């Protein structure tokens, strides 16, 4: 049984509530795209998570808008993380230097690990470790190639662990 408004007053109230709900849903989607946190977006939009879940179940368009908002946030976040990684690898950051008297200056630090990862990401032909390209190619190959790739992957990880132990 679905409730139907009986008179003009009821219809006006329903229309007003619908406008308020649509406004809050729009505010929620906008906040979600900004912060990427469902609970925080709901709080900022003045809507309960219970209402958000109910709207998503009833309104497929709203659910899709929420997913697009999260994808937009994640895309912006990925770009920001990439930019931060590039900055730390290339430009570095100032780390304070202390003595018994307190801070006496700063020292420029760089992340060589990030630098290596960026080189691998942007120029994999030159900077991949030996065997990594074969591992990537084997993922789509036969079962035998996949087993060989898994063994190669394990041996590459093991050699990394050994080189870390030796450097300590």
N, C-alpha and C positions, 0 to 999 in steps of 0.2 A: 504494500500500500504506500503510495507516494503522496506526500502532503501537497495540496494545491492551495494557493492563496484564494480566499473567499471574496474579498472585496478590494477596492482601490487602495485602501490603507495598507492592507497586507502586501499587495503587489509593490507599492512604493517602498515598504520596508525590505522586501526581498531584493528589489533592485538596488537599494542603498547598501545592503549587506554584500551583495555580489560585487558592487564597485569597490567596497572596502577590501574584500578578499582579493580581487584582482590587483589592487594597488599593493597589498602586502605581498602577494606572490611575485609581482614584478620587483619589489624592493628586495625580496629574498634572493631572487636570481641575480640581481645586480651585485648584492653584497657577496654572494657566493663566488662570483667571477673575480671579485676583488681580493677576498681573503682565503678562499679555498677550504674553509672549515664550515661544515654544515651547521653545527651548533652555534658558532659565533655569528654566522650569517642570519640565522633565525633570531638570535637575540637582538642583533642590530636592526632587523626588519620589524621587530615587535610581533613575532609570530612564534607559536610553540612548535617543537619538533613533531608533536603528535599531529598537529594540523598540516605540517609539511608532508608527512607520510600519507595522510588521508587525501590531500590534494593530488599527490603523485599517483595514488591508486585510481582516483576518479578522473584525472585529467592527464591524458597521455602527452598532450602538448607541453604541459607544465613539467612533467617528468623529463621530456626530451630537452627542454630549456635548461633544466638543472644539470643534466649530463653535459650539455654544450658549455655551460658556465664553468663546470669543473675542468673540462678539457681546455678551455681558454686560460684558466688559472694555471694549470699544469704546463701549458705551452709557454706562458710568460715566465713561470718559475724555472723551466729548463733553460730558457735564454739567459736569465739572470745568473743561474748557476754556472753556465758556460762562460759568461762574461767575467764572473768572479774568478773562475779557475784560470782564465787567460791572464787576468790582472795579477794573480798571485804567482803564476809561473813566469811571466815576462817582466812585469814591473816590480813585483815583490811587495813587501810591507815592512814598516819600521817596527823593530822589536826593541823594547827598552833594555838598556844595559845598566846593571846595578853594581855598586860597591858598598863598602861598610857605611859610607856617608849617605847612601841613597842612590837615586838614579843619576848617572853621570853622562848619559847620552843615549843614542839609539844605534842599532846595527841593522843594515838592510838585509832581509832574508828573502829567499826565493824557494819555491817548491819544485825540486827537481823531479819528483814523482809526477806531479801534475804536468810538468813540461813534457815528460816522456809520454804520458797518456794523450796529451794533445797532439804530439807528433804522430803517434799511432793512429789517432782519429782522423787527422787531416791529411796524412801522407802514409797510408798503411803499406804501400808497395815498398817504401824504403825503410820503414821503421818498425814493422812487425817482427816479432821474434821468429827465428827459424822454426818452421813447422806449423805456425799458427794459420797461415794461409791454407795449408793442406788440411788442417783441422776444419776450417770453415767450408772448404770445398767438399769434404767428406760427409758433412752433415746431410747432404742430399743424395749421397751415393748408396751403394749396396750395404747389406748387413755387415759384411766383412770389413768394408771401409769404415763403417761406424765403430766397430770394435777397435780397429787400429787407431782411429781418431781418439777414442776414449783413452786408450793406453798412452797415446802421445800427449793428450791433455794431462793425464796423471803424471807422466814423467816431467812435463814442463813445470807443473806445480811443485813437484818434489825438488827439482833443481832450483827453483826459486827459494824454497824453504831452506835448502842447504846453503845457498849463497847468502841468505839473511843471517843464518847461524854463524857462518864464517866471518861475516863483517862485524859481528859483535865481539 
